[in-house]
Amino acid sequence: MSLILNIDTATETASVCIANDTNIIGQEVNEIQKDHASFLHKAIKKLGDDLPNGLSSIDAVAVNWGPGSYTGLRVGMAAAKGLCYALNKPFITVNSLAILAKSVIMQQAFEGKNSSLICPLVDARRMEVFTAVYNQEMNEVIAPCAMILHENSFADILNEKPMLFLGSGAKKLQQILAHPNASYMNATGLMNAMCSLSIENFLQKSYTELIHSEPFYIKDFYSPTQ
């Protein structure tokens, strides 16, 4: 049995949970993005209070390190790193695009299309997204990157194989891309998917260096005032 504290503040909805291996035994959710920072520490304390020995009971801390909201990523990373340092626990980072892809696999949402590829899309303002492409074994076909969407996006792959698109950027793509090999779905079960990935990393001792690690932004921060 391994208890992992999972933290996700990368998007509009923040979620924190304690998972016993892949089973969520306690969870707190906040749907007001501007309140993520004030929500997070209260949620962690509440979950820790329900453990026999408080937060010292956990075996590791996992965080969604991006891509996603710049502010949200910094909030989550700071909290996770602080806890790992204070409790002397392993630090695990999980990619938000991998979480989306894993959620599809866990839902078995392929409708018999054995060759389908999974394309998570995270909204990055205007017609830009953060994206990657995975096969059903969670191997990267296209590594995480930033992309400007247009009507011929992913054309080379779609002409060869079916692709399943999901995530906050998928609606933007659906408005401009109509292809017989393209299908779309809503993203659900994301915290379950994160727990699955974090326990895999824990069992493999695939930890992230604590002191100098930074959020996985993919691209530099943009401010309209610059």
C-alpha positions in Angstrom: 0.0 0.0 0.0 1.4 3.4 -1.0 -0.3 6.7 0.0 0.4 9.5 -2.5 -0.8 13.1 -2.2 -1.8 14.2 -5.8 -2.0 18.0 -6.6 -3.5 19.4 -9.8 -3.9 23.2 -10.1 -2.9 23.4 -13.7 -6.4 24.3 -15.1 -9.6 26.0 -14.3 -10.5 23.3 -11.8 -8.1 22.4 -9.0 -8.2 19.0 -7.4 -6.2 17.5 -4.5 -6.5 13.9 -3.4 -4.9 11.2 -1.3 -4.7 7.9 -3.2 -4.0 4.5 -1.8 -2.2 3.1 -4.8 -4.8 4.0 -7.5 -7.8 4.2 -5.1 -8.8 7.7 -4.1 -9.6 7.8 -0.4 -10.1 11.5 0.0 -10.5 14.4 -2.4 -11.1 18.2 -2.4 -12.0 20.2 -5.5 -12.1 24.0 -6.3 -13.7 25.3 -9.5 -12.9 29.0 -9.0 -9.5 29.4 -10.7 -8.5 32.7 -8.9 -9.0 30.9 -5.6 -6.6 28.0 -6.3 -3.9 29.4 -4.0 -6.1 29.9 -1.0 -7.9 26.7 -1.6 -4.8 24.5 -1.9 -3.3 24.6 1.5 -6.6 24.3 3.3 -7.5 21.3 1.2 -4.2 19.6 1.9 -4.5 20.2 5.6 -8.1 18.8 5.6 -7.0 15.6 3.8 -4.0 15.2 6.1 -6.1 15.5 9.2 -8.0 12.4 8.1 -4.8 10.3 8.0 -3.7 8.3 11.1 -0.4 10.1 11.4 -1.3 13.3 9.4 0.6 14.1 6.3 3.6 12.2 7.6 1.6 9.1 6.6 2.0 9.8 2.9 4.8 8.1 0.9 5.2 10.7 -1.9 3.8 13.9 -3.3 2.8 14.2 -7.0 1.9 17.3 -8.9 0.6 18.2 -12.4 3.6 20.2 -13.5 2.1 21.3 -16.8 1.6 22.5 -19.4 -1.3 24.7 -18.2 -2.0 27.9 -16.4 1.2 29.7 -15.5 -0.1 30.8 -12.1 -1.7 27.5 -11.4 1.4 25.6 -12.1 3.5 27.8 -9.9 1.0 27.4 -7.0 0.9 23.6 -7.3 4.7 23.2 -7.7 5.5 25.5 -4.8 3.1 23.6 -2.5 4.3 20.2 -3.6 8.0 21.0 -3.3 7.5 22.6 0.1 5.8 19.5 1.4 8.4 17.2 0.0 11.2 19.2 1.6 9.4 19.5 5.0 8.4 15.8 5.1 11.4 14.4 3.3 9.2 12.6 0.8 9.8 11.8 -2.9 8.7 14.4 -5.5 6.8 13.2 -8.5 5.8 15.3 -11.5 3.1 14.3 -14.0 2.5 15.8 -17.4 -1.0 17.2 -17.9 -1.1 15.9 -21.5 -0.2 12.4 -20.3 -3.0 12.7 -17.7 -5.5 13.4 -20.5 -4.2 10.5 -22.6 -4.3 8.1 -19.7 -7.9 9.1 -19.0 -8.9 7.9 -22.4 -7.1 4.6 -22.0 -8.7 4.0 -18.6 -12.1 4.6 -20.1 -11.4 2.3 -23.0 -12.9 4.9 -25.2 -11.8 3.6 -28.6 -14.9 2.0 -29.8 -13.0 -0.9 -31.4 -10.5 1.4 -33.3 -7.4 -0.5 -32.3 -5.1 1.9 -34.3 -6.5 5.1 -32.8 -4.0 7.7 -31.5 -4.8 10.0 -28.6 -4.3 13.7 -29.0 -4.8 15.8 -25.8 -5.1 19.6 -26.4 -4.7 22.2 -23.6 -5.9 25.7 -24.5 -3.1 28.2 -24.6 -5.0 31.4 -25.8 -6.4 32.3 -29.2 -5.9 29.4 -31.6 -2.8 28.1 -29.8 -2.7 24.9 -27.8 -0.3 22.7 -26.0 -0.5 19.2 -27.4 1.1 15.8 -27.9 0.1 12.6 -29.6 0.2 9.2 -27.8 -0.5 5.6 -28.9 -2.6 3.3 -26.8 0.6 2.1 -24.9 1.2 5.7 -23.8 4.3 6.1 -26.0 4.8 9.5 -27.5 4.1 9.8 -31.3 4.6 13.5 -31.1 6.3 15.0 -28.1 4.7 17.8 -26.1 4.8 21.1 -28.0 2.9 24.4 -28.6 0.9 24.5 -31.8 -1.3 27.0 -33.7 -4.4 25.2 -34.9 -5.7 25.4 -38.5 -7.8 23.3 -40.8 -4.9 21.1 -41.8 -3.6 20.4 -38.3 -2.6 16.7 -38.0 -3.5 16.1 -41.6 -0.5 13.7 -42.2 -1.5 11.5 -39.3 -5.3 11.7 -39.9 -4.8 10.5 -43.5 -3.3 7.4 -42.1 -4.9 6.7 -38.7 -7.9 7.6 -36.6 -7.3 10.2 -33.9 -9.2 10.9 -30.7 -9.0 14.5 -29.5 -9.8 15.8 -26.0 -9.0 18.5 -23.5 -9.7 22.2 -23.2 -8.3 23.0 -26.7 -10.3 20.3 -28.5 -13.4 22.5 -28.9 -11.3 25.0 -30.9 -10.0 22.3 -33.2 -13.5 20.8 -33.6 -14.8 24.1 -35.0 -12.2 24.1 -37.9 -11.2 20.5 -38.5 -13.7 18.0 -40.0 -12.0 14.8 -41.0 -13.5 11.3 -41.1 -10.6 10.0 -39.0 -11.1 12.7 -36.3 -13.3 12.1 -33.3 -13.8 14.1 -30.1 -14.6 13.3 -26.5 -15.0 15.2 -23.2 -12.2 14.7 -20.7 -13.3 12.9 -17.5 -11.7 10.9 -14.8 -8.6 13.1 -14.8 -7.7 12.7 -11.1 -8.0 8.9 -11.4 -5.7 9.1 -14.4 -3.2 11.2 -12.5 -3.2 8.8 -9.6 -2.5 5.9 -12.0 0.5 7.7 -13.5 1.8 8.9 -10.1 1.8 5.4 -8.6 3.5 4.0 -11.7 6.3 6.6 -11.2 6.5 5.9 -7.5 6.9 2.1 -8.0 9.5 2.7 -10.6 11.2 5.3 -8.4 10.9 7.8 -11.2 11.3 10.9 -9.0 11.9 14.5 -10.0 14.8 16.5 -8.6 13.4 18.7 -6.0 15.5 21.9 -5.7 16.0 23.1 -9.2 12.9 21.7 -10.9 10.5 24.1 -12.5 7.0 23.9 -14.1 6.7 22.4 -17.5 5.6 25.6 -19.3 6.6 24.4 -22.9 6.8 28.1 -23.9 7.9 31.3 -22.2 5.3 33.4 -20.3 3.5 36.0 -22.4 2.1 39.2 -21.0 0.2 41.7 -23.2 1.9 44.5 -21.3 5.3 43.4 -22.4 
